[in-house]
């Protein structure tokens, strides 16, 4: 089973049947004695019957050409790309009614409304024109520059996934060893409370210190007919204590290289169920990133792509995974351990979903 975070083991599978009421308790787990041992109370909640993540499908990807950005903007009746910088790299801006995107020549880094996003391929200069890979046009530029804003209708069901739980403690605070699983659960409960009167029905994949396998978190979202799935985590670069900031991941579109692989294979031709929501995934990630950076003041590490995160692959809805700061960084760990900061993070997520 794939893992969500380097150094974290996959939670054990639990083959008990899906209960009528998924979870009854809203208690936040305490950490008596060793803070990373599962709590004695409340008892772990049975997981649904194990259902494998739908298999990936590998198929040949059509050969796609590079496209002149001048021709693309003209086709869509947008202003021509404008050169906005030479140092340290040459950069061009494209503007639409939705906002402005800045591309750097020879770099996968781009910005959208001032937020960092990661492209699949670095733009190039060919015959004195900017050329962008066709997949980047389809999967990155079009959803943001041309796509309609992401909206949610009807009953609006959100599944929040507090990372880790039970014997899978996640990473640890460099300050005192407190566990990621504690902070993700507290964060999720705060979000649910804020959204209770905001038109959303919110379910948590766990509401106590219980172990839930990655596959069963996907099954849970499907069983509850979720419109949106958000997995909550905190990061680590241990033993490096300097890395900091907040980043959001969504599934890599078929045909593109991932931003992060953590040593896993990254087969560009793989297609997963959640690839049907590539555009919505990006739009959701950008909205969340903008609010999280604004509310928390964290460093912007960008919207990124990955294929190894098991809770994303089998989703059939917009789905993202948030890494909201580094527990391996003493300054960030101190903030994460503060309830007021976790409340700021909760308010940011609630604001993004208004």
N, C-alpha and C positions, 0 to 999 in steps of 0.2 A: 504493500500500500504506500502510496506517495505520502510525503510529509509536508507540512505547511511551513516549517521553520527549521533551519539548520540546527542540529543538536537535539531536536525533539522527536520522540518516537511516536509512531501511530498508535492511537488509542485502541485497546483490544475490542474485537467485535463482540456484540451481545446479541444472541439469537432469540431472545424472548419476544413474544408477539407484541404488536403495537397496542398499547392500552387505549381504552375509550377516551379517557382524558389524559393527554400526553404528560403533563406535570401538574402537581397540585401546589407545591411550595414555592414561595417567592423569597425564601431566606437566602441571604448572602453567606457563603461558607466562611466559617471562622478558621483560624490557623493556630490551633493549640499545639504546643511542642514544636515539632518540625513543621514549618509553615508550608512545606511542599508535599506533605503526606495528605491523602484524601481525608476529608473531614469525617468524623464518626456520625454526625447528624448534619443534614438529613440524609436518609438512605438513597443510594443511587437510583435513578429513575430508569425503568426498563426501556431499552431501545427498541425500535421497530424491527420486525423480522428483516434479516439481512437481505438486501437486494443489491447485486453488483451494479457499479456505475455502468451505464450503457457503453458498449465498446466503441473505441475510436475507429474511424474509417480512414484508411490511407488510400489515396487515389492520385493519379497524375494531376499536377497543377498546370493549367494552360500557361504557355509562355506569354508573359505580359511585357509590353514595351514601356519605355520611358516616354513621358509626355511633356511637351513644352508647357510651362506654366503660363506663358503668354497666351497660347492657344486655348488652354483650359479656362482661364479667366474670361477670355473673349467669348467663348462658347456659352458661359454661364452669365454673361453680361455683368461681370465684375470689373472694377478698375484693374489695370495692368499691375503686375508686381512692382513694388517700389523699393529701390535699394535704400536701406536705412543704416548700414554700417559697414566698415571695412576692417576694423580691429576689435578683438583679436581675430575674428573671422568675418568674411563677407556675408551679409545677411540681407534678406528681402522680406517685405511685409505684404500680405494679401488681406484685403479688407472686404467684408460683406456686412449686411445689416445686422448679423448676429455678433460680429466682433472682428478682431484682427489676429491673424496668425503670423508669426515671424519664423522664417526658416533660415538655418545656417548652412552655407555651402560646405559640403564635406563632413557634416556632422548629423547624427541622428537626433540631436537635441533641438527642440522647437518650443515656442511658447504660444499659448492661446489665452488671450486676455491677461497676459502677464504670468500665467501658470505654466510650469514646465510639463511637456508631454514628450514621449519618446517615439520617434518614427521607426518604421521598419528598415528603411534604407536612407543613406545620406543623399540629399539633393546634389546635383552636379551642374556645372556650367558646360554647355555644349554649344559651339558656334555663337558664343556671347549671349546665350539665353539660359534661363534656369530650367532644368529638367527634373521632374519628380517621378518616382516610380508609380506605376498605375495602381498598385495595391495601396500605397499611401494616399493617393487621391481618393480612392473608394472607401478606405477604412478609417482614415484620419481626417483628411481635409473636408470631404463632403459631409460627414455627419455633423461637423462643427460649423463650417462656413455656410452650408446650404440646407442642412437638415432642420426640420421643425423642432422646436424645443421639446424635450422629454416631458410627457404629461402622464398622469395616472388617473384612471376613471373607476367608477363603480365602488365596490366595497373596499378596495385598496388593502391588500394583505401583505405585510412585511414579515419576513423571517429573519431574525437576528441570530447570528451564530457566535456566541462567546467562545473564542478559541480555547482548545485544550480542556482540561477537567479530569478529575479522578487521579489515577496514577500518572497521567500525562500532564505534567505541571507546566509545560512550556518553558520559556527561558526564565532567568532569575535576575532580580535586582542586584546590581553591583554593590548597593549600599548595605543591604541586610539580608539578602537571599529570599525575599518575598517573591511569590510566584506570579508569573504572567496570568495563569488561570484565574486568580483572585481578581485581578484588575479588569480583565475582559468581562467577567460576569457582572461586576459592579457597574461598569460602563453600559452594558446592555440593559440592565434593569433601569438605569437612569433614562436611557433613550425611550424605553417602553412607557415609562411614567409620563414623559413629555408628550409623546404621541397619542396618549390615551384620549385626549380631547381634540385631536388634530385630524380626525377623519381616517385614521389608520387602525386596523386590527393587527396587533403585533404578537407574534409567537417567538419564543426562544427555544433553540435546539437543546438547551439545558438551562434550568433555573436553580441548580445547586451544584455541588462539587461532584458531579458524576461523569463517568467516561462515556463518550459517544463516538463511535467510529466515524471516519470521514464519509464513508458511503452512506451511513444512516443519517447524516446531516443532510445529504442530498435527498434521500428518501423522505425525510421529514418535511422539507420544503415542498416536494411534490404532493405529499399527502395532505398538506394544508393549503394547497392551491395558491402558493405565494405568487404575488405580482413582482416582488423584489426580494433579493437575497443579499445580505451584507454580513460578511465574516469579520470579526473584530480581533485584532492582535496588537501586540507590542513587539518591537524589534530587538535584535541583539547583534553585535559585531564582536563579541568577546573573543579574545582578550583586548581588542581595540576599544579604548574608552573615548575616542574622539568623534566617531561618526554620530551624526545627529540628524533629526528631521523626520518628516512625515511623508509617506508614499502610499499610493493606492495601486493595486494590481487588478487587471482583468485578463481574460483569456486571450492568448495570442491568435490573431486571425490566421487562417490557413494560408500558407505560402510565404509567411513572414518569419524571420528569426525572432526569438524571444529576447526581451531585455535582460532577463535573469534565468539561469538554468540550474544553478547550484549543483552542477555535476551530473544532472539528469540528461538523457538524450533529448534532443530538440528537433523532432522530425517535422520539417516544414509542411509536408503533405498531409499530416494528421488533421482530421476534422472531427470535432466533438459536438455533442448536442448544443452546447452553449455558444458555438460559433454562429448559430442562427441569430444571435443577439449582439453581434459585434458592435454595431452602431449604437445601440442602446446602452451597452456596457460602457463604452467610452463616454457617452453623454452623462450617464450616472456618475461615473468616476470623476469627471471634471466638476460636476456640481458639488459633490462631496468634498473634493480637494479644495475648491475655492472657499467653502464655508469653514472647513477645518483649519485652513491656514489663517483665515481672517479672525476666527474666534480664539484660536490657541496661540497665534504668533509663532508657531513652529516654522523651522526651515522647510522650504518646499523642495522635496526630492522628486516630485513629478508623478505623473500617471504612467505606469509601466505595464509590461506584458509578460506573462509566464504560462507555461503549459504543465508544470508539475504539481500544481495546487489542486489536490483531489476534490475539494469542496466546490470548485468552479466547473470542472470538466463536464459533469453530467447535468448541470442546471438547464432548465427550459424557461428561463426568465432573465432579465437583467441581473447580473451578479458580479460583485466585486469583493475584494479582500483589502482591508485597511491595516496598515502598519503605522500606529500612531505614536512614534517616538521610540527611542532606544533605551532599554533598561540597562544596557551595558555602559551608557554614558552617565556619569554621576549626576550632572546637572539635570538631565532629562529624567533620570530615575527618581530624583527628588520631587520633580513636578508630578510625574505619573502616580507616585504614592500619595499625592495630596487629593482628597475628595473634591476640592474646588476645581482642580484642573480636569478631573474626569467629568465633572458637571459641564465644564466648558466644551469638552469634546462631545458630550451628549447633546448639548444645545446646538452645536454645529450640525450634527447629523439630522436633528429634528428640523432645523431651518432649511437644510437642503431638500427635504422631502415635503415642504409646504406646498 
